[in-house]
Amino acid sequence: MDFETKYWHLSQFQLSKRLSRNEMINMCNSLVMKRFKRGLQIGFENNATKNVYFLKKGTIKIVSLCSNGEELIKDIIKKGDIFGILGLLHVENEDDYAVAMEDTVVCVIDAETLQMMMAENQNLNNYIFKLAGIRIKKLERRLESLVYKDAKTRIQEYIFDYINEFGIESGEFIVVDILLTNNDIGRLTSTSRQTVNKTLNHLKTKEIIDFDNNTLKIRKSSSYFKKPN
């Protein structure tokens, strides 16, 4: 991909606002654009050289394998987000990996290169650490939910968080594409597929949400929809 296209892609990320023009040029020269089809693994585990990824298009899930061989979904990353940054803090599980949930385009930069840029740009350094802090708090919140909340509450909270984070306005509704199966939601909330199905149908019967095979939606007037700041 040519330099101008990479520059345009990078400018769409909030991180670019922390960079001077020369820093933008240097980062573009370091970026590699990669495409992944749905279902393919984005290999950043067990690499001698760690990378940081800018998600330009698509949605990915961060996955870890349990001791019994089952897949544990740890996080969902949407377009415009950066992932792999926990590796900069040496707190990322070496067994974690990413999987494209739909056709995906990522910009890849070597973590060492990014760290050198952070050392020379305090604003950039603060921003990356802020992102890492948000990611850690998200994982801590999920752990707290697993410990203190019942299965139904965990599922409902995850569904509402998912809509609020990934939903797009469409008339009087907030609509989100369904990329997760009920098994996926069960793994994210440590519940069974049957409990997820029962909870979703309960919310639909109460007209709190509506869904079909492709989309999930909630009214913008609903108290469960958190308007963005």
N, C-alpha and C positions, 0 to 999 in steps of 0.2 A: 504494500500500500504506500502511495506517495506521501511525501512530507506534509503537504497542504491538508490532505485528508486526515492524517494522524493529528495534526495541529487542531483541526476543527473538532475531531472527536474528543480530544483532551480538554478543549475549552468548554465542553458541556458538563464537566465535573466541577463540583464546588472547590475541589483542591486547586484548580487552575487560578482561582482568585488570590491564592497565596504565593503565586509565582511571578517573578519578573518576566519580561519577554525573553531575555537570554536564558533564564531557567526553563521556560516553556520549550524553547528550541532544544536545549540540552536533553530535556526529558523526552521530547518527541524522537530525538535521535536514538534514545535508549529503548524506546517502546517497540514491541513486536506484536502485531495484530494476529490473533488466531481465531478460527471458527470451529465450533463443535456442534455436531448434530445432537438432537434430543436423545438422551440416554447414555451419551458418551461421558467417560470420566475425564475430568480436567486434572491432570496429574501434577499435584504440587506436594505430594507426600514423599518422604524418603529421598528427596533430591539433595545432592551434595550442595547445590546452589539453590537457596530459597528464592521464591519469586513473590511479588505482590501483583494482584490482578485488579484491573479496572473493568467492571462489567458494563459494556457498551450496549449490548442487546441481549434480551432473554432473561431467564431466571435460573438460578442454580441452588442446589441444596448441599450443605456441608454435612458429611456423613462420617460416622465412625463405626467400626465393627466391634460388636460385643464379644465377650469371651466365648459365648455359645455360637458365634458365627452369624448372629442376626445383625441386620443393619439398624443403627441408631441415627436418626436424623437430628442433628444438633441445631441447625439454623437454616433459614431460607434467605437468600440474597437476591435483591431485585435490581433491575436496570438502574444504573447511575451510582451503585454502591461500589465500595472497594473491599476486597477480601484478601486474606493471607497476611493481614497486618499484625495479627497476634503473634506471628512468627518473628516479627521484629522485636517483640518483648520476651521471646523465648517461653511463651505460655501456651503455645498451640500444641495440641496432641500430635505426635509424629504419625499416628495411625489415621488421622483425619484425611479425607479426600473430598473433592467436589464432583458433582454430577450435574450435567445440563438437563434441566427439566423441560426445556424447549430449545429450538435452534438458538445458538448463543454466539455472541462475538465478545471476545475479551482483549484488552490491551495488557501486555505482560511486561513488567520491568523487574530487573534483578534487584533483590532486597538490599544488597550491599550498595548499589548505585543510589537507591532511594535514601538509605541511611546517610550517605555522604552529602546528599542534597539537604537532608534534615539538619545535619550538623552545621551547615552554612546558612540556614534560613530558619530562624527561631519561630516565625509565624507558621511555616510549614510543619515544623517539629511539633508545635502545640496542637495543630489541627489533627495530625496523625494520631497523637496520643489521645486526643479527645475522641476520635473515632474508635480507637481501641477500648477506651473506657466505656463508651456506649455499648459496644459489643459484649464486654465482660458483664456489665450491669444487666443486659438482656438475658444472658445465660444464668446469672445469679437469680433473677426474677423467676425464671423458669424452674430452677431448682427449688426455690422457696415455695412455688406453687405445687410442685410434686410432693413436698414434705407436709404442707399445711392444708391443702385444699382437696376436696373430694373429686372424684372422676368427672362428674357432670359439670362442676364449676370450672375445672381445668380445661375441658373441651370448649365450653362456652366462651371463656376468656380468650382462648387461642383463636377461635373463629372470629370474634369481634376484633382482636388485634390484627388478624390477617386481612380482614376487610378494610380496616382503617389504614393499614400500611400499603396495601397493594391495590385498593379500589380506585376506580375512576368514575367521575361524575357522569351520569347519563339521565338527564331529565330530573325527576324527583328522587332518583335512586343513586346509590353508590354501588357500582358493579365491579366484580372481580372474576377473572377467568379461574376456573377450577383446575389447578395443576397438581393438587394433592389428592391421593386416594384416601378413603376412610382408614385404610391400613397405615398410610403415612401420618395422618392426624393422630391415630392411636399411638404410633411410635413417638411422636412429638410430645404427647401428653401422658405417656405410660398407661394407656387404657386399651381396651379391646376394640376391634372393628365394630362389633355388635353394639357396644356402648356408644361409640361415635355415631353410628347410624341412628340409634334410638334418640340421642340428644339432638341431632340435626332435624329429625322428623318432628320432635317436640317443639323446637324453635319455629319450624315451618307451620305447624298446626296453630301455634299461638300468634302467627303472622308477624313474628319478630324479624325473620329472614324469609327469603324465598330462593329457590334454586332449581336448576334442571341439570342435565348431564354436562353442560358446558360452563355455566356461570352461577355465581352466588351473588345475591344482592340484599341491600338493606335500605330502607328509606332514609333520606338525608335528615328528616325530622325526628328520627328515632333517637332516643336518649343514649343508645349504644354506639351511635356514630359520633366520634370525636372530631370536631371541625379543626382543620390545621390552623396553627397559629399564624 
